[in-house]
């Protein structure tokens, strides 16, 4: 029945969900669902729901079905996956929905129960053959590392909900560390900093925007971004107000969280067997995920670890690309995929 089977690779992320079909990224949308409170029906998903975030009235609520890289709202996540798969252009034209062969990405620190939740979600949307792959593994394949070699490579994948740190050799994870300090925490740090320092109350979407436009982790940058004007509500007067913010302030706001990521990397390095540590000394550390785009992160981690740091060329898509490659060569990556 291969004729009726379609193959898709999904990176189910806390912040964004990406889907690959026929070697192309066909879906790249924020993992947000807008629901009607009274009927619990889905009003919008992805970009459309993202526009509504923080601007809803009491009948609409926006949910992020994934928290810390795992499914928190089973119903919403299932509807979201279903609608995203249906929105794939080449599957839209099909007369009936084909059965799917899927490879889905999961965080390395996930429990059996959480794994089952992902699997069941996939099976309900017509997944006949479902494979799971650990995120750092997928990121390594996506960056272009040959994971089969008896050689150690260290991957740091900073996503929306979790930061995954793993040392990979012989197509297995030798030691890994998964911490819940990632994009969402950075966004919260910015919200709290604006409240504490400027008495300005900003929403999550605005904080996210600040992070992208002037986000930095060191104060001295070679080519710093322009200052950004931010609007929000003054906590003292209650009036809307605007202030200007620079990358230096964001570096201060994110400092504590970045220190925790540095500590986790150091801890993973300290657990690495000596032969692999020797390899990592030569190959350095690879960064993937949206957090890798923070300005100066490579420099700061390099100072901390005394190792060369490489940011993959399209960090946001490294994981989904790796998932797609694993999907195409299921036989070859059999040892990596969890059936």
N, C-alpha and C positions, 0 to 999 in steps of 0.2 A: 504493500500500500504506500510505497515511497512517494507515489505521485501526489497523494493528498497530504503529505507531511511538509510543513514549513519549518525551517530552522531559525531560531532567534536567540540572541545573547542579550541578557539583561543585567545592567548594573543598577541594582535597587539601592539607591543612596538615600541618606537622610535628607540631603538638600536637593539633589537632582536625580532623576531617573533617566538612564540612557538605554536605548535599544538598538542593537545592530541586526540588520537583515540583509542578506546578500552582500556582505562585506562593506555595507555603508551604514553610518549612524543615521537612522531614520527618525528616531525620537530623541529629543533632548529637552526635557521639561522639568520645571521645579516639582518636587514631590509634595504637592499641596492639593487638598480637596476642599471644595466649598459645598457644605450640606445645608439643606433646608431643615431647620430645627423641628418643625411640626411633623413632616412626613419622612424625614431622614433620607430624602432622595438627593442624589448628587446634582448640584446645579452647574458646577464647573470644575475642571481639573487643570493642573499645570499652570501655564503662564496666565491664563484667564483668572484662575483662583488666586494666583499670586498678587494680581492687581487689586484684588478685593481685601487682601490681608490687612487687618488693622482699620478697615474702613466699612465694616459690616454693621448692620442693625441687628435687633434681637432675634429676627427670624432666620438669619443666616449665620452659620459659624464656619470658620476655616480651620481645617484640621491638617496636621502633618502626620500622616499615618505611621511614619517611621521615627523612632526615637533612639538615639545612640546606635544607629546602624541596624536596629532590629525592629520587627513589626510590633507596634504598640496598639494600633487600632486595626483589628483583623478585617472587619467589614469594609472600612474605608480603603484599606490598602488593596483589597481584592478588587473593589470597584475601579480603583485607579489603574491597577495593572490591566484589567480587562479593557477599559476605555483606551488606554495607551496602545495596547496591542491592536485594537480595532482601528486606531487612527493611522496605522502603518499604510502608506499609500498603496503598495502592491497587494496588500491583503484586503483592502477595501473593495477592490474590483471583483473579488471572489464571490461566487454565487452562495456558497455555504462556508462556515468557518472551518478551516483545515485543522487537523490535529497538529500539535506543535512539539518540536524537539527543542528543549531549552537548556541553556547553561546559565545559571544565576549566581551572582557574586554574593558572598556572605563575609562578615567580619571574622577575624581569626579567633576572637574571644567569645564566640557564640555558644550557647548551651544547646543540648539535644532538643529541648522543648521548642526553643526559638527556631532551630533548624527545621523542625517539623512544621511549624507555622508557615515558613517560607515555602516548603514543599507542597503543603496542602493548598496554599493560595495558587500556586502554579498549576496544580492538578485541576483545580476548579475552573481555570480559564482554558481548559482543553489541552493541558500539557500531558502528552502521552509518555514522553521520555524526559525526565528532569534530572539534570546533573547540577551539583553545587560546586563552587570553587572558592577557595579562600582569597580574600581581597589582596593581601600582599603578593600572593602567588600570581594572580591575574595581572597585578601592576607590573611585576617583574617580566612576565611574558609580553605585556604591552609595551614596555620600554625597549624590549629587544634583547634581553639577557637570555643566554642559553642556560635554562635552569637544570638541564640534564647533567651538565658537567660536574665533576667532583671539585668544585671551586666555590668558595663562599662569596655571597653577595648580600649586601644589606639594603633593605628597602624601607623607606619611611613614607607611609601613605597618610596624609592629613586630609581627612574627608570633612563631612559636615557634622557627623555625630561622634566618630571615633578617630583616633590616630592609631594606625597599625604599624608596628615596628617588627620586622622579621628578618632573620638571617636564613638565607635559602641556599641549599646545596643538594646535589643529586636528586633533584625534583622533589624535595621535601623541606618542611620548615624545621630548622634545627632548634632555634629558640625564638620565641616571639613575645611581644608585650603589646597589649591592647589597652589604651587608656581613653577615657571618655572626655578628653580635652581636645576640642577640634573647632571647626568653623562656628558652630552654634555658641560655644562658650566665648569665642572671640567677640561675636556679635553682642552677647550679654555684657562682656567687659566694657564695650564701648558705650552701651546704654547706661551702665552704672557710673562710668567715668564722667559722662555728660551731666548726669544728675549731681554727682558729688562736686564736680569742679565748676560747672557753669550754671548750676540750678536749672538746667534745660532738660525737659522730658521729651525724649525722642522715641519713636516707634521702632519695631524690629526691622522694618523695611528700610528706614532711613539709616539705621546703624549698619545694616548690611551694605548699603550704598557707600557709606563713609569708609567701611573696611575695604571695599573694592577700589574706590577712587584715591584715597590717601593712606591706605593701610600700609604699615611699615613696622619692622621689629627692631630697627636700630635708628638712632637719631641722626647719625652722620651718613647721608647717602650721597653717592656721586652725582646722580641727576635726580634730585627730589621732585615729587609731583607738586603741582600748584596747590596753594591753599584752597580750601573748599568752604563755601558758606552753607551753614546748616540751619534749617528752620525747625522749630518745635514749640513746646509750651513752656513758658516761664513758670517755675514751681512757686515763686514768691508772689507774683502778681496775678498769675493765671492767664496772662495775655500771651498771644503768639509772639515769638521773638526770633531774631536771627543772629547767629554768631559766626565767626570765621575760625576754622580749625586747621592745624597743620599736621604733617606726618609725624612730627616730633611728639605731639600730644598722644597720637594713637600708639606710638612706640611705648610710651609710658603706660597707657591703658592696658596694653597686651602683655606687658612685661612678666607678670606673675604666671600667666598661662604658658608662655613660651619657656619659662624656667622649668615648669613641670614636664614639658615635652623634652627639654634637654636632659632632665634627670632620667626620664624613661629610656631615652636613647643610651645614656651612659650605663643604665642598669642592664639593658639588653646586650651591650658590648661586654659588660663584665661577666655575663653568663655564657659568652661565646667560647667554644673550644679553641685552644691556642692555634691549631693549624688553620682554622677558618679565620681567626683574628688576623693571622699573617696575610691571608688573601684580601681581607677587607682593607688592611693597611695599603695594599697596592691598588685595589679597585675603587676605594672610597664608598660613599653612601649615596644612594639614589633617592631623590624626592619625587613623590607623585601626589595627586589629589589637589583640590582647590587651594588648600592651605599653602602649597608650595609656591603659589603666586604672590605671597606676601613679600614686599620689598625687603631685601637685606637678610632674608631668612638663611639663605645658603652661606652668607658671610658669617652670620652669628653662630650657626651650628659648626662651621668650619673652625672658628676660634675655640669653641668649646671642646670639640673632639680631636682637634689637630689632624683631621682627615680631609681629603678633597670631597666636596659635595657637588653632585650633579643634579640639576633640575631637569626632568624629562621634558621633551619639546612641547607636548601638549598635555600638561599634567591633568587637566580635567577629564581627558578622554583616555588616559593610559589604562585605567582599570577595565573600561568597557572594550577597548581594543584587544587587551589580553584575553578577555572573556570570549571575544569573537574568534580569536585565533584558536583557542582551546576548543571551541564549538566545531571549527572546520577540521581539526585534527583530533577527534575524540580518541581514536586508537592510540595515537602517539602520547597523549596526555592522560592516559587511563589512570596512571598512578596518582595524578594530582586531583582528578575529579572525584567527587563523592556522589555515588549513585543513590 
